[in-house]
């Protein structure tokens, strides 16, 4: 280190001891300054050696460790002190200035200049702020001294570097024409950005390789800063326009609904629910639980909105591609250039504060299908992520939490020209974490597009002749459907998913190269995952000291991790059956086993596409909460074979078998209710003892029905969940819908509670259905305390009447049955006692 370098750090606010320690650990003064501003050396108090740490000695010791000698790198993580916590908060004062303007002489056009406050906006990092301030001040100075020491000063304009032109291309073209100047005294060529001479050798290659905008890192810093500011402004403006259009549409919709309601049109109630009317004497039809409807809808507005969105996406994608040309990239065509190797310190600042803002908004999209439709924009976004991750100086930002505005603490107006805003920045998910959620959806979609893995030769001889004929007819229909354009859509989605997964691999590969295996493994441990079998068990121990808040947090963490999984639901082959015989189609412990086996090896492109989109939604969108959650299990090789477990009041688990048939999703899925005590119990007017699920969305009830291509399995699951969660199931029967709080309703609920305890709780806990054994055990373990309390309450509310297996039949006996609670022999007390003993044992 030199005295000059120490003095530079002292001028930035460091003590001599801090400067000495920083330069011993970081030989480069810029890196030392950045670490100083991050507070790494705050514990070094003064120059007398108090609290002084000999970083040079520590670093020399580190170099002898396996992680620095190259030995045992997989076992030692040199970055173990780096965490992926999103708990960080930073308070920053940002300046808002009244913008300057200038007139472009060539076009006589007035443009706004980027102010220093705008240039530094959104940066909570102390070290990065210093570099941003330094570059802005340098390029705002009116003259540049000639580097040949001839004594001349070359004029330069702040507007050449910081003018916000109508488009990025105009900015680049003008900067390219202005950045190189000839000294009026010695006639040497000078770069106005860095103040260094432009070599003659570089000029010889100008036609093939050297662009003046790649001359130095300073140009890289200012181009990315201005370009990403333009991107941020356009992106924010488009979001504001979309929000305004949505508000206008909502106001218009409400105004229209104040007028006369059209027949067969939905009327929105105060609580947001839509009531559907028919032309049946002006009376409202019996309401079922469903979504969308069987009414004819006008899609004109939707098509206009999609076209507008496409144009916006193309505009942003074009700008992203233009800016990406100036990202540090050692793999660019023709080889890396000066600024590719000498990355400007502000580059990381620009990417973390402006690009990350756009990146996070786009990756928070929870619909893979929507992303695929907007692939022009998302393909460009993936290109950015790969380009950034491929550069050693930038790759680490993929794993760093994105700092976003949490709140505005205060706004102080200093005068008519300047305002000070105190901003609280908070950590949020990193780009890699956000991308993982999309990758999970992409993997699910690819699995859905693969379809059934069985081939035609695997159709078993066990099928009847009638089933074989049906299968052959179905295959002929499949071949016809395979010829339609939907195959192109399948290929488009598959290509998009593969591109997402390739980007994830590229980022991880770059992080392994730059940070090591241990760093990446630790990163992966913090990411959301989808496992292939029910192996995750909540690590939380439950005892009398565990608070209710901790219990709920533990439950949500566990449920989120295990809500969606793939597993093997096929039955083992019978003794004597050759398991190597490809002609043996597996059976499934599944109500729709025959239907599933008939479709073995099928390839229906439209169905595959629908299933792919469905799985993508389900992997990350199944609702989980302390009160009710939905768990889904999908067969590893037959993604149309699905089982669902939905928890109801106080953790009651109900099981459903679901099959996505040959015409899915032109028609709804097949759903069978399985928690029926062997076909004996009817828990709800909409859930029959024979397993029928009465739901308009499934076509088994009147009301809004399935809309081909738009309705989803997730909607079906949430509709069923709303049935189970209702306070008074008696009211789900249309004829009884106005009997809330009546004696009949209370008696019906008491009867349901007895069946719930006997079958849904005690029965499931003693003999848990596959593949939910571990789910049910952990579910009851974490909720045991609240369920024990609920059981006491249910026992106190029981009317003592005997249990009726069918609610419909039981309702006719309500008035005549007067069995007293004191003489109860309905078995509830015995069941509650056994259940409580099992729960306490858990």
C-alpha positions in Angstrom: 0.0 0.0 0.0 1.1 3.6 -0.6 0.8 6.7 1.5 -1.3 8.2 -1.3 -3.8 5.3 -1.1 -4.1 5.7 2.7 -4.6 9.4 2.3 -7.4 8.7 -0.3 -9.3 6.6 2.3 -8.7 9.2 5.0 -10.2 11.9 2.8 -13.3 9.6 2.5 -13.7 9.6 6.3 -11.6 6.6 7.4 -9.1 6.9 10.3 -5.5 6.0 9.5 -6.0 2.7 11.3 -9.1 1.8 9.3 -7.4 2.8 6.1 -4.3 0.7 6.9 -6.5 -2.3 7.8 -8.7 -2.0 4.7 -5.7 -1.8 2.3 -4.0 -4.7 3.9 -7.0 -6.9 3.3 -8.1 -5.4 0.0 -5.1 -4.4 -2.1 -7.3 -2.3 -4.5 -8.3 1.1 -3.1 -11.7 1.0 -4.6 -12.6 -2.3 -3.0 -11.2 -1.1 0.3 -13.3 2.0 0.1 -16.4 0.0 -0.7 -15.9 -2.3 2.3 -15.2 0.7 4.5 -18.5 2.4 3.5 -20.3 -0.9 4.2 -19.0 -0.6 7.8 -16.6 -3.6 7.7 -14.0 -1.6 9.7 -16.2 0.4 12.1 -14.9 -1.6 15.1 -11.4 -0.1 14.5 -11.7 2.9 16.8 -8.5 5.1 16.3 -4.8 5.1 15.5 -3.4 4.0 18.8 -4.1 0.4 18.2 -7.2 0.1 20.4 -9.5 -2.6 19.0 -7.1 -3.0 16.1 -7.1 -6.2 14.2 -4.2 -7.3 12.1 -6.1 -8.2 9.0 -2.9 -8.9 7.1 -2.0 -11.7 9.5 -5.5 -13.1 9.4 -5.6 -13.1 5.7 -2.2 -14.8 5.5 -3.6 -17.5 7.8 -6.7 -17.9 5.6 -4.5 -18.5 2.5 -3.2 -21.6 4.2 -6.6 -23.1 4.7 -8.0 -25.7 2.3 -10.4 -23.2 0.8 -7.6 -21.0 -0.4 -5.1 -23.7 -1.3 -7.7 -25.5 -3.4 -7.7 -28.6 -1.2 -11.1 -29.8 0.2 -13.0 -26.9 -1.4 -16.2 -28.8 -1.3 -16.0 -29.1 2.5 -15.0 -25.5 3.4 -17.2 -22.5 2.5 -15.1 -19.3 2.4 -18.3 -17.3 2.1 -19.9 -18.8 5.2 -20.3 -15.3 6.7 -22.5 -14.3 3.8 -26.2 -14.9 4.5 -29.3 -14.7 2.4 -31.4 -12.9 5.1 -34.1 -10.6 4.0 -34.3 -9.0 7.4 -32.0 -6.1 6.5 -33.3 -2.6 6.7 -31.5 0.6 5.6 -32.5 4.2 6.1 -31.4 6.6 3.3 -32.0 10.3 2.6 -32.6 10.9 -1.1 -32.7 14.2 -2.8 -35.4 15.2 -5.3 -34.4 18.2 -7.5 -36.2 20.2 -10.1 -34.9 18.8 -13.4 -32.8 20.9 -15.8 -33.6 20.9 -19.5 -31.5 21.4 -22.6 -32.1 21.8 -26.4 -30.4 19.3 -28.7 -28.8 21.5 -31.4 -29.1 18.9 -34.1 -32.8 18.5 -33.8 -33.8 21.6 -31.8 -35.5 19.2 -29.4 -35.9 20.0 -25.7 -34.9 17.1 -23.4 -34.7 16.6 -19.6 -31.3 16.1 -17.9 -30.9 13.4 -15.3 -30.4 15.0 -12.0 -27.9 13.8 -9.4 -30.8 12.8 -7.1 -32.4 10.7 -9.9 -28.9 9.2 -10.7 -28.4 8.1 -7.1 -32.1 7.2 -6.3 -32.8 3.7 -5.0 -29.2 3.0 -3.8 -29.0 2.1 0.0 -25.4 0.9 -0.2 -22.9 3.4 1.2 -20.0 2.2 -1.0 -22.1 2.3 -4.1 -23.4 5.8 -3.3 -19.8 7.1 -3.3 -19.0 5.6 -6.7 -22.3 7.0 -8.2 -21.6 10.4 -6.8 -18.0 10.4 -8.1 -18.9 9.4 -11.7 -21.8 11.9 -11.9 -19.6 14.7 -10.6 -16.8 13.8 -13.0 -19.0 13.8 -16.1 -20.8 16.9 -15.1 -17.7 19.0 -15.0 -17.6 21.4 -18.0 -14.0 20.7 -19.1 -11.6 17.7 -19.4 -7.8 18.3 -19.2 -5.8 17.0 -22.1 -4.1 13.7 -21.1 -1.0 14.7 -23.1 -0.2 17.5 -20.6 -0.2 20.1 -23.3 -2.1 22.4 -21.0 -5.3 22.5 -23.0 -8.7 21.8 -21.6 -11.4 20.2 -23.8 -15.0 21.3 -23.3 -17.6 18.7 -22.5 -21.3 18.9 -21.8 -23.3 17.3 -19.0 -26.1 16.9 -21.6 -24.0 14.6 -23.7 -23.9 12.1 -20.9 -27.1 12.6 -18.9 -29.8 13.7 -21.5 -32.9 11.6 -21.3 -33.8 11.3 -25.0 -37.2 10.0 -26.2 -35.5 6.6 -26.9 -32.3 4.9 -25.9 -31.1 4.6 -29.5 -31.1 8.3 -30.0 -29.1 8.7 -26.7 -26.5 6.2 -27.9 -26.1 7.7 -31.3 -25.6 11.1 -29.9 -23.2 9.9 -27.2 -21.2 8.0 -29.8 -20.8 11.2 -31.9 -19.8 13.3 -28.9 -17.6 11.1 -26.7 -14.4 11.3 -28.7 -12.8 14.8 -29.1 -9.6 16.2 -30.6 -7.4 18.4 -28.4 -7.3 21.9 -30.0 -3.6 22.3 -29.0 -1.9 18.9 -29.5 -4.5 17.3 -31.8 -4.6 14.1 -29.9 -7.8 12.1 -29.6 -9.4 12.0 -26.2 -12.3 10.1 -24.6 -14.3 12.7 -22.7 -15.7 10.1 -20.3 -12.4 8.9 -18.8 -10.1 11.7 -20.0 -7.6 9.2 -21.5 -6.2 9.2 -25.0 -7.8 7.1 -27.7 -4.9 5.0 -29.2 -4.0 4.9 -32.9 -4.0 1.1 -32.8 -7.6 1.1 -31.7 -8.5 3.4 -34.6 -7.1 0.9 -37.1 -9.8 -1.6 -36.0 -12.7 0.8 -35.8 -14.5 -0.7 -38.7 -14.5 -4.2 -37.4 -14.3 -4.1 -33.6 -13.7 -0.9 -31.6 -16.8 1.1 -30.8 -15.9 4.4 -29.0 -18.6 3.6 -26.5 -16.5 0.5 -25.3 -13.4 2.6 -24.8 -13.6 2.7 -21.0 -15.5 1.6 -17.9 -16.7 5.1 -17.2 -18.8 4.9 -20.4 -20.2 1.6 -19.3 -21.2 3.1 -16.0 -23.0 6.1 -17.5 -24.7 4.2 -20.3 -26.1 1.5 -18.0 -27.2 4.2 -15.5 -29.1 6.3 -18.1 -30.4 3.2 -20.0 -31.8 1.6 -16.9 -33.3 4.8 -15.7 -35.2 5.0 -19.0 -36.2 1.3 -18.5 -37.4 2.0 -15.0 -39.4 5.0 -16.1 -41.1 3.2 -18.9 -41.9 0.1 -16.8 -43.3 2.2 -14.0 -45.4 4.3 -16.4 -46.9 1.2 -18.0 -47.8 -0.2 -14.6 -49.5 3.0 -13.7 -51.4 3.0 -17.0 -52.5 -0.6 -16.4 -53.6 0.3 -12.8 -55.5 3.4 -14.1 -57.3 1.3 -16.8 -58.3 -1.3 -14.2 -59.7 1.5 -12.0 -61.6 3.1 -14.8 -62.9 -0.3 -15.9 -64.0 -1.0 -12.3 -65.8 2.3 -12.0 -67.5 1.8 -15.4 -68.5 -1.7 -14.4 -70.1 -0.4 -11.1 -71.9 2.4 -12.9 -73.3 0.0 -15.5 -74.5 -2.3 -12.7 -76.4 0.5 -11.1 -78.6 0.5 -14.2 -81.0 -2.2 -15.2 -79.5 -5.7 -14.9 -79.4 -7.6 -18.2 -80.8 -11.1 -18.1 -78.2 -13.8 -17.7 -75.6 -11.2 -16.6 -73.8 -11.2 -13.3 -74.7 -8.7 -10.6 -71.9 -7.8 -8.2 -73.0 -7.7 -4.5 -71.5 -5.5 -1.8 -69.1 -8.2 -0.7 -67.8 -8.7 -4.3 -69.7 -12.0 -5.0 -71.4 -12.3 -8.4 -75.0 -13.3 -8.4 -76.2 -14.8 -11.7 -79.8 -14.3 -12.9 -81.8 -16.3 -15.4 -84.9 -15.5 -17.4 -87.0 -17.8 -15.2 -89.8 -15.4 -14.2 -87.2 -12.9 -13.0 -86.2 -15.1 -10.1 -82.7 -15.9 -9.1 -81.7 -19.5 -9.9 -80.6 -21.7 -7.1 -77.0 -20.9 -6.3 -74.2 -23.5 -6.6 -70.6 -23.0 -5.7 -68.6 -22.4 -8.8 -66.7 -20.0 -10.9 -67.2 -18.1 -14.3 -70.5 -19.3 -15.6 -72.4 -20.8 -18.5 -73.4 -17.4 -19.8 -72.1 -16.0 -23.1 -69.4 -13.4 -22.4 -68.0 -10.6 -24.6 -64.2 -11.1 -24.9 -63.6 -8.0 -27.1 -62.1 -6.0 -24.2 -59.9 -8.9 -23.2 -58.5 -9.2 -26.8 -57.8 -5.5 -26.9 -56.0 -5.6 -23.5 -53.9 -8.6 -24.7 -52.9 -6.7 -27.8 -52.0 -3.6 -25.8 -49.9 -5.8 -23.4 -48.1 -7.4 -26.3 -47.1 -3.9 -27.7 -45.9 -2.8 -24.2 -43.8 -6.0 -23.8 -42.2 -5.6 -27.2 -41.2 -2.0 -26.3 -39.6 -3.0 -23.0 -37.9 -6.1 -24.6 -36.5 -4.0 -27.4 -35.1 -1.5 -24.8 -33.7 -4.3 -22.7 -31.9 -5.8 -25.7 -30.4 -2.5 -26.6 -29.1 -1.9 -23.1 -27.8 -5.5 -22.8 -25.3 -4.8 -25.5 -23.3 -2.7 -22.9 -23.4 -5.2 -20.1 -20.0 -6.6 -19.1 -19.7 -9.7 -21.2 -16.5 -11.6 -21.8 -18.3 -13.8 -24.3 -19.4 -11.1 -26.7 -19.0 -11.6 -30.4 -15.5 -10.7 -31.4 -14.1 -11.1 -27.8 -14.2 -9.1 -24.7 -13.5 -5.4 -24.8 -11.9 -3.1 -22.3 -15.0 -2.3 -20.3 -15.8 -6.1 -20.2 -12.7 -6.7 -18.2 -12.6 -3.5 -16.2 -16.2 -3.4 -14.8 -17.1 0.0 -13.5 -18.0 0.0 -9.8 -21.3 1.7 -10.5 -22.4 -1.2 -12.8 -23.4 -3.4 -9.9 -25.2 -0.4 -8.3 -27.3 0.2 -11.4 -28.2 -3.4 -11.8 -29.1 -4.0 -8.2 -31.3 -0.9 -7.9 -32.9 -0.5 -11.3 -32.7 -3.8 -13.2 -33.6 -5.7 -10.0 -36.7 -3.6 -9.6 -38.0 -4.6 -13.1 -36.7 -8.2 -12.7 -38.5 -8.7 -9.4 -41.8 -7.4 -10.7 -41.7 -9.7 -13.7 -40.6 -12.8 -11.8 -43.4 -12.3 -9.2 -45.8 -13.3 -11.9 -47.4 -16.5 -10.6 -48.7 -17.7 -14.0 -46.3 -19.6 -16.2 -49.0 -19.6 -19.0 -49.1 -15.8 -18.9 -45.3 -15.7 -19.1 -45.3 -18.0 -22.1 -47.8 -15.7 -23.8 -45.4 -12.8 -23.1 -42.3 -14.8 -24.1 -40.8 -11.9 -26.1 -40.2 -10.0 -22.9 -39.4 -13.0 -20.7 -36.9 -14.5 -23.1 -35.0 -11.2 -23.0 -35.2 -11.1 -19.2 -33.6 -14.6 -19.1 -30.8 -13.4 -21.4 -30.1 -10.6 -18.9 -30.0 -13.0 -16.0 -27.5 -15.3 -17.8 -25.3 -12.5 -19.0 -25.1 -11.1 -15.5 -24.4 -14.5 -13.9 -21.7 -15.3 -16.4 -19.5 -12.4 -15.2 -17.5 -13.0 -12.1 -17.8 -9.4 -10.9 -21.7 -9.5 -11.2 -22.6 -13.1 -10.5 -23.0 -12.7 -6.7 -26.0 -10.3 -7.1 -28.1 -13.3 -8.3 -28.0 -14.6 -4.7 -28.2 -11.2 -2.9 -31.6 -10.1 -1.5 -33.2 -7.2 -3.5 -33.5 -4.0 -1.5 -37.0 -2.5 -2.1 -38.7 0.6 -0.7 -40.5 -0.5 2.5 -41.8 2.9 3.5 -41.2 6.7 3.1 -40.4 7.9 6.6 -40.4 11.7 6.0 -40.4 14.3 3.2 -38.8 17.7 3.9 -39.0 20.5 1.4 -35.8 22.6 1.7 -36.8 25.1 -1.0 -38.8 25.3 -4.2 -36.1 23.3 -6.0 -35.1 20.5 -3.6 -36.9 18.0 -1.4 -35.4 15.4 0.9 -37.1 12.1 1.3 -36.1 9.6 4.1 -36.6 6.2 2.6 -36.6 2.8 4.5 -35.3 0.1 2.3 -36.0 -3.6 3.2 -34.6 -6.8 1.9 -36.7 -9.0 -0.3 -36.2 -12.2 -2.4 -33.1 -12.4 -4.5 -33.3 -12.9 -8.3 -32.2 -16.5 -7.9 -35.0 -17.2 -5.3 -37.6 -15.5 -7.5 -36.5 -17.6 -10.4 -36.8 -20.8 -8.4 -40.5 -20.3 -8.1 -40.8 -20.0 -11.8 -38.5 -23.0 -12.3 -40.7 -25.2 -10.1 -43.7 -24.3 -12.4 -41.6 -24.9 -15.5 -40.6 -28.4 -14.2 -44.2 -29.2 -13.5 -45.3 -28.0 -17.0 -42.6 -30.1 -18.7 -43.8 -33.1 -16.7 -47.3 -32.4 -17.9 -46.3 -32.0 -21.5 -44.5 -35.3 -21.4 -47.8 -36.9 -20.8 -48.1 -40.6 -19.9 -44.8 -42.4 -20.2 -46.4 -45.7 -21.2 -46.2 -46.7 -24.9 -48.9 -48.4 -27.0 -47.2 -51.8 -26.4 -47.9 -51.4 -22.7 -51.7 -51.7 -23.1 -52.4 -54.7 -21.0 -54.3 -57.8 -22.2 -56.3 -57.5 -19.0 -58.5 -54.9 -20.6 -61.8 -56.1 -21.8 -62.6 -56.2 -25.6 -65.0 -53.3 -25.1 -62.3 -51.3 -23.3 -59.8 -52.1 -26.1 -62.3 -50.9 -28.8 -62.8 -47.7 -26.8 -59.1 -47.2 -26.5 -58.6 -47.7 -30.3 -61.4 -45.3 -31.1 -59.8 -42.8 -28.7 -56.4 -43.2 -30.3 -57.9 -42.4 -33.8 -59.4 -39.3 -32.3 -56.1 -38.4 -30.7 -54.3 -38.7 -34.0 -56.7 -36.2 -35.6 -56.3 -33.8 -32.7 -52.5 -34.1 -32.9 -52.6 -32.5 -36.3 -54.2 -29.2 -35.1 -52.3 -26.1 -34.2 -52.3 -26.9 -30.5 -49.2 -28.9 -31.0 -47.4 -25.7 -31.9 -48.6 -24.1 -28.6 -47.3 -27.2 -26.8 -43.9 -26.8 -28.4 -43.9 -23.1 -27.6 -44.6 -23.7 -23.9 -42.0 -26.6 -23.8 -39.3 -24.4 -25.3 -40.1 -21.6 -22.9 -39.9 -24.0 -19.9 -36.6 -25.5 -21.1 -35.2 -22.0 -21.5 -36.1 -21.1 -17.9 -34.5 -24.3 -16.5 -31.4 -23.7 -18.6 -31.0 -20.2 -17.1 -31.3 -21.6 -13.6 -28.5 -24.1 -14.4 -26.4 -21.4 -15.9 -26.7 -19.2 -12.9 -25.9 -22.0 -10.5 -22.9 -23.1 -12.6 -21.5 -19.5 -12.5 -22.1 -19.3 -8.7 -20.3 -22.6 -8.2 -17.3 -21.3 -10.3 -17.1 -18.0 -8.5 -18.2 -18.8 -4.9 -17.8 -22.6 -4.6 -20.0 -25.6 -4.1 -20.7 -25.0 -0.4 -22.0 -21.5 -1.2 -24.4 -22.9 -3.8 -25.6 -25.7 -1.6 -26.3 -23.3 1.2 -28.2 -21.1 -1.3 -30.3 -24.1 -2.4 -31.2 -24.9 1.1 -32.9 -21.5 1.4 -35.0 -21.9 -1.8 -38.5 -23.3 -2.1 -38.6 -26.9 -3.3 -40.9 -29.5 -4.6 -40.0 -33.0 -3.4 -40.7 -36.2 -5.2 -42.0 -38.1 -2.2 -43.4 -37.3 1.2 -40.1 -37.2 3.1 -40.2 -33.7 4.6 -41.2 -33.8 8.3 -41.6 -30.6 10.2 -38.5 -30.2 12.5 -40.5 -28.3 15.1 -41.0 -29.9 18.5 -44.3 -29.2 20.2 -44.7 -29.1 24.0 -46.5 -27.1 26.6 -44.0 -24.2 26.3 -44.6 -23.7 22.5 -46.6 -20.6 21.9 -49.6 -20.5 19.7 -47.8 -18.1 17.4 -44.8 -20.4 17.0 -47.1 -23.3 16.3 -48.9 -21.5 13.6 -45.6 -20.4 12.0 -44.3 -24.0 12.1 -47.5 -25.3 10.5 -47.4 -22.8 7.7 -43.7 -23.5 7.0 -44.3 -27.2 6.9 -47.6 -27.0 4.9 -46.0 -24.7 2.3 -43.1 -27.2 1.8 -45.3 -30.3 1.4 -48.5 -29.0 -0.2 -47.6 -30.3 -3.6 -45.5 -33.4 -4.3 -45.1 -36.2 -6.9 -45.2 -39.7 -5.7 -45.7 -43.3 -6.9 -49.4 -44.2 -6.6 -49.3 -47.4 -8.6 -50.1 -50.7 -6.9 -47.3 -53.4 -6.6 -47.6 -56.2 -9.2 -49.3 -59.3 -8.0 -47.3 -62.4 -7.3 -46.5 -64.4 -10.5 -46.6 -61.3 -12.7 -43.4 -60.6 -14.7 -42.6 -57.0 -13.7 -40.2 -56.8 -16.7 -43.1 -57.4 -19.1 -43.9 -54.1 -20.8 -47.4 -55.4 -21.5 -48.3 -55.0 -17.8 -50.1 -51.7 -17.2 -50.0 -50.8 -13.6 -53.1 -50.4 -11.4 -53.6 -47.5 -9.1 -55.2 -47.3 -5.6 -57.5 -44.9 -7.1 -61.3 -44.6 -7.7 -60.7 -43.9 -11.4 -58.2 -46.8 -11.9 -60.0 -48.2 -15.0 -60.3 -44.8 -16.7 -56.6 -44.1 -16.0 -55.5 -47.5 -17.5 -57.6 -46.9 -20.6 -55.6 -43.8 -21.3 -52.2 -45.4 -20.7 -49.7 -44.3 -23.3 -52.1 -41.7 -24.8 -50.9 -38.5 -26.4 -53.6 -35.9 -26.7 -51.8 -32.5 -27.3 -54.6 -30.3 -26.2 -55.1 -32.2 -23.0 -51.3 -32.3 -22.3 -51.1 -28.6 -22.7 -54.0 -28.0 -20.3 -52.4 -30.4 -17.7 -49.0 -28.7 -18.1 -50.6 -25.3 -17.4 -52.6 -26.7 -14.5 -49.6 -28.3 -12.8 -47.6 -25.1 -13.2 -50.3 -23.2 -11.3 -50.8 -25.9 -8.6 -47.1 -26.2 -7.6 -46.9 -22.8 -6.1 -50.5 -21.6 -5.6 -52.2 -24.2 -3.4 -53.6 -22.3 -0.4 -52.2 -23.1 3.0 -53.3 -21.6 6.4 -53.7 -22.6 10.0 -57.5 -22.8 9.5 -57.5 -24.8 6.2 -55.0 -26.1 3.6 -55.0 -28.1 0.4 -52.4 -30.8 -0.1 -52.0 -32.5 -3.5 -50.3 -35.6 -4.6 -49.6 -36.3 -8.3 -48.4 -39.6 -9.7 -44.8 -39.5 -10.9 -45.5 -41.0 -14.3 -49.2 -40.4 -14.6 -49.8 -36.7 -14.0 -53.5 -37.1 -14.7 -53.8 -39.3 -11.5 -54.2 -37.0 -8.6 -55.2 -37.2 -4.9 -56.2 -34.2 -2.8 -56.4 -33.8 1.0 -58.3 -30.7 2.2 -58.3 -29.8 5.8 -61.6 -28.4 7.2 -62.7 -27.0 10.5 -60.1 -27.4 13.2 -57.9 -29.6 11.0 -60.4 -32.2 9.8 -58.8 -33.9 6.7 -61.0 -35.0 3.8 -59.7 -37.0 0.9 -60.6 -36.7 -2.8 -59.6 -38.7 -5.9 -59.2 -36.6 -9.1 -58.8 -37.7 -12.7 -58.1 -35.4 -15.6 -60.0 -37.3 -18.3 -59.4 -37.5 -22.1 -61.2 -34.2 -22.9 -59.7 -32.2 -20.1 -60.0 -29.2 -19.9 -62.7 -28.8 -22.5 -64.7 -30.6 -19.8 -64.2 -30.6 -16.0 -62.1 -33.2 -14.1 -63.7 -36.2 -12.4 -63.8 -35.8 -8.6 -64.7 -38.4 -6.1 -65.1 -37.8 -2.3 -63.4 -40.7 -0.4 -63.9 -39.9 3.3 -67.3 -41.5 3.6 -66.8 -44.3 6.2 -67.1 -46.9 3.5 -69.9 -45.1 1.6 -72.0 -44.6 4.8 -71.6 -41.0 5.9 -72.8 -37.8 4.2 -71.0 -34.9 5.8 -72.6 -32.1 3.7 -75.6 -31.6 1.4 -73.0 -31.3 -1.4 -70.8 -34.3 -0.4 -72.8 -37.5 -0.8 -72.2 -40.8 0.9 -71.5 -42.4 -2.4 -68.7 -39.9 -3.1 -70.5 -37.6 -5.4 -69.4 -34.0 -5.2 -72.3 -31.7 -5.9 -70.8 -28.6 -7.5 -71.9 -26.5 -10.4 -68.3 -26.2 -11.7 -68.2 -30.0 -12.1 -71.6 -30.0 -13.9 -73.2 -31.8 -10.9 -75.3 -28.9 -9.8 -77.2 -25.9 -11.2 -75.5 -22.6 -11.6 -72.3 -21.3 -13.2 -70.5 -24.1 -14.8 -67.2 -25.1 -16.3 -65.8 -22.8 -19.0 -63.6 -24.7 -21.5 -60.1 -23.4 -21.6 -60.5 -21.0 -18.7 -61.7 -22.9 -15.6 -59.1 -24.7 -13.6 -58.7 -27.6 -11.1 -57.5 -25.0 -8.5 -60.9 -23.3 -8.8 -62.6 -26.7 -8.1 -60.4 -27.4 -5.1 -61.0 -23.9 -3.6 -64.8 -24.4 -4.2 -64.8 -27.7 -2.3 -62.7 -26.0 0.4 -65.4 -23.4 0.8 -68.0 -26.1 1.2 -66.1 -27.8 4.0 -65.3 -24.6 5.8 -68.9 -23.3 6.1 -70.1 -22.7 9.6 -73.5 -24.3 8.9 -73.4 -27.1 6.3 -77.2 -27.4 6.6 -77.5 -24.2 4.6 -75.8 -25.6 1.5 -79.1 -27.3 0.7 -81.1 -24.7 -1.3 -84.4 -25.7 0.4 -82.8 -24.9 3.8 -80.7 -21.9 2.8 -82.8 -19.4 4.9 -82.7 -21.5 8.0 -79.5 -20.2 9.5 -79.3 -20.6 13.3 -82.4 -22.8 13.4 -82.8 -25.8 15.6 -82.7 -28.0 12.5 -79.4 -26.5 11.4 -77.8 -26.9 14.8 -78.9 -30.5 15.0 -77.5 -31.1 11.5 -74.2 -29.6 12.6 -74.1 -31.8 15.7 -74.7 -34.9 13.6 -71.9 -33.9 11.2 -69.5 -33.3 14.1 -70.1 -36.9 15.4 -69.3 -38.3 11.9 -66.2 -36.0 11.6 -64.8 -37.2 14.9 -65.4 -40.9 14.1 -64.2 -41.0 10.5 -62.4 -37.9 9.3 -60.4 -37.5 12.5 -60.1 -40.8 14.4 -60.4 -43.0 11.3 -57.8 -41.0 9.4 -55.4 -40.9 12.3 -55.6 -44.6 13.0 -55.5 -45.7 9.4 -54.1 -42.8 7.4 -54.8 -43.1 3.6 -51.9 -43.3 1.3 -50.0 -41.3 0.2 -51.0 -38.9 3.0 -49.8 -40.9 6.0 -47.0 -38.5 7.0 -49.1 -35.5 6.2 -51.9 -36.5 8.5 -49.6 -37.5 11.3 -47.7 -34.2 11.2 -50.9 -32.2 10.7 -52.4 -33.7 13.8 -49.2 -33.3 15.8 -48.9 -29.6 15.1 -52.6 -28.9 15.7 -53.1 -31.3 18.6 -53.5 -28.5 21.2 -56.2 -26.6 19.3 -58.0 -29.8 18.3 -58.1 -31.0 21.9 -59.7 -27.8 23.0 -62.2 -28.0 20.0 -63.1 -31.6 21.0 -64.1 -30.5 24.5 -66.3 -27.8 22.9 -67.9 -30.2 20.5 -68.6 -32.7 23.3 -70.3 -30.0 25.3 -72.5 -28.9 22.3 -73.6 -32.4 21.4 -77.3 -33.0 21.6 -77.0 -36.6 22.5 -79.0 -37.9 19.6 -78.0 -40.9 17.6 -75.9 -40.4 14.5 -77.7 -40.5 11.2 -75.4 -41.4 8.3 -77.3 -39.4 5.7 -78.1 -35.8 6.4 -81.0 -35.8 3.9 -82.8 -38.7 5.7 -81.8 -37.4 9.1 -83.4 -34.0 8.4 -86.9 -35.6 8.2 -86.4 -37.0 11.8 -85.3 -33.8 13.4 -88.6 -32.7 14.8 -89.6 -36.1 16.1 -86.3 -37.1 17.6 -86.1 -35.9 21.2 -83.3 -38.0 22.7 -81.8 -36.2 25.7 -78.1 -35.3 25.8 -77.9 -36.8 29.3 -78.7 -40.2 28.1 -76.4 -40.1 25.1 -75.3 -43.4 23.7 -74.2 -42.1 20.3 -70.6 -43.0 20.9 -69.2 -39.4 20.6 -67.8 -39.4 24.2 -66.0 -42.7 23.5 -64.6 -41.5 20.2 -63.5 -38.2 21.7 -61.7 -39.9 24.5 -59.8 -42.2 22.2 -58.9 -39.4 19.8 -57.7 -37.2 22.7 -55.4 -40.0 23.9 -53.9 -40.4 20.4 -53.4 -36.7 20.1 -51.6 -36.4 23.4 -49.4 -39.3 22.5 -48.4 -37.4 19.3 
